[in-house]
């Protein structure tokens, strides 16, 4: 059965830009972990999904398809109007990168979480905890016991390695954006 243009239009209108399922799952997890946050702060580039003002940290929760992630779901391309969608997703990726760089340039730490990463909640929880428990300058751990607790709470050797790598990158003043996908891919 072929989909009509009217049905496709109705489907696309239903796609939300915020309060998506993945975003709500991350928000619920962060709240359960005891962290407070603000939503979609309009005064910050890209209106991050979660904002931790006191820590100068921002979290984006990206849908794999809409933001052109490299996973199987993100690599899918629609069968119809392929040129339009390729250009649209490319523009989304450029806008995301520009917004992240603007945040980093004003000394905000940024974490990008991908929809596909939500499947492993223990690992995601460890990553979020490691990211949020570092000081707002992104240069060093503000409390050594917090860093140790993050590592001690990790559920397996991969989580320990991931938490230690996040902490070390921040401790040595690595200026690169902490991209959860980059680090996630190396530990799987």
Secondary structure, DSSP 8 states (H G I E B T S, - for coil): ----HHHHHHHHHT--SSS-HHHHHHHHHHHHTT---EE--TTSTT--SEEEGGGTEEEEEE-TTTTT-SSHHHH---SSSHHHHHHHHHHHHHHHHHHHHHHHHTT-EEEEEEGGGGG-HHHHHHHHHHHHTS-TTSSS-S-HHHHHHHHHT-SSHHHHHHHHHHHHHHHTT--S-EEHHHHHHHH-
